[in-house]
Amino acid sequence: MKTITVSVIDPVGLHARPATVAVNAASKFKSEVNISFKGREVNMKSIMGVMSLGIPTQSEITITCNGEDEEAAIAAIEEVLRAQKIIG
């Protein structure tokens, strides 16, 4: 299992557009990918799940990958979110 904890820097937080970017990045992998915020954890491949967390800017989130391609998944997801300036 691979885990990273990062801060959301997108001015609107992890809503509509940035949530779609996150879900698309996670959906490319076979591993189970979860995102947690304030004690709640949801499947990062579910747009409704990610949106239901209501993650505002300057929040700390944890992304967890567990499965056969977890190393590649965590690295790629982090890279995409940083490139899109969603996390810092």
C-alpha positions as CSV (number, residue, x, y, z in Angstrom):
1,M,0.0,0.0,0.0
2,K,1.3,3.5,-1.0
3,T,0.1,6.7,0.7
4,I,0.7,10.4,0.2
5,T,-0.6,13.3,2.1
6,V,-0.8,16.6,0.2
7,S,-2.4,20.1,0.4
8,V,-5.0,21.2,-2.0
9,I,-4.0,24.6,-3.5
10,D,-6.6,25.0,-6.2
11,P,-8.5,28.2,-5.3
12,V,-11.9,26.5,-5.5
13,G,-10.7,23.3,-3.7
14,L,-11.4,19.9,-5.1
15,H,-14.7,20.6,-6.9
16,A,-16.1,19.9,-10.4
17,R,-13.1,20.4,-12.8
18,P,-10.3,19.4,-10.4
19,A,-12.3,16.5,-9.1
20,T,-12.7,15.3,-12.7
21,V,-9.0,15.5,-13.3
22,A,-8.4,13.5,-10.1
23,V,-11.0,10.8,-11.0
24,N,-9.6,10.5,-14.5
25,A,-6.1,10.0,-13.2
26,A,-7.1,7.4,-10.7
27,S,-9.3,5.5,-13.1
28,K,-6.4,4.6,-15.4
29,F,-5.1,2.0,-12.8
30,K,-6.2,-1.4,-11.6
31,S,-5.2,-0.6,-8.0
32,E,-7.8,0.4,-5.4
33,V,-7.4,4.2,-5.1
34,N,-8.9,6.1,-2.1
35,I,-8.9,9.7,-1.0
36,S,-9.6,10.7,2.5
37,F,-10.4,14.1,4.1
38,K,-11.5,14.8,7.7
39,G,-11.8,11.1,8.6
40,R,-14.0,10.2,5.6
41,E,-12.6,8.0,2.9
42,V,-14.0,7.4,-0.6
43,N,-13.1,5.7,-3.8
44,M,-11.1,8.2,-5.9
45,K,-12.5,6.6,-9.1
46,S,-16.0,7.9,-8.2
47,I,-16.7,11.5,-9.1
48,M,-19.7,11.6,-6.8
49,G,-17.6,10.2,-4.0
50,V,-14.8,12.8,-4.4
51,M,-17.3,15.6,-4.7
52,S,-19.2,14.4,-1.6
53,L,-16.1,15.2,0.5
54,G,-16.4,18.9,-0.2
55,I,-12.7,19.5,0.0
56,P,-11.9,23.3,0.2
57,T,-8.6,25.0,-0.7
58,Q,-5.8,24.7,1.8
59,S,-7.0,21.3,3.0
60,E,-4.8,18.4,3.7
61,I,-5.9,15.2,1.9
62,T,-4.5,11.6,1.9
63,I,-4.4,9.5,-1.3
64,T,-3.9,5.7,-0.8
65,C,-3.2,3.2,-3.6
66,N,-3.4,-0.6,-2.9
67,G,-2.9,-3.2,-5.7
68,E,-0.7,-4.5,-8.4
69,D,0.2,-1.1,-9.9
70,E,0.1,1.0,-6.7
71,E,3.6,2.4,-7.2
72,A,2.8,3.7,-10.7
73,A,-0.7,4.8,-9.7
74,I,0.4,7.0,-6.7
75,A,3.3,8.5,-8.8
76,A,1.1,9.3,-11.8
77,I,-1.8,10.7,-9.8
78,E,0.5,13.0,-7.8
79,E,2.2,14.1,-11.0
80,V,-1.1,14.9,-12.7
81,L,-2.5,16.8,-9.7
82,R,0.7,18.8,-9.3
83,A,0.9,19.6,-13.0
84,Q,-2.8,20.9,-12.9
85,K,-1.9,23.0,-9.8
86,I,-4.6,21.2,-7.8
87,I,-2.1,20.1,-5.1
88,G,1.1,21.8,-3.8
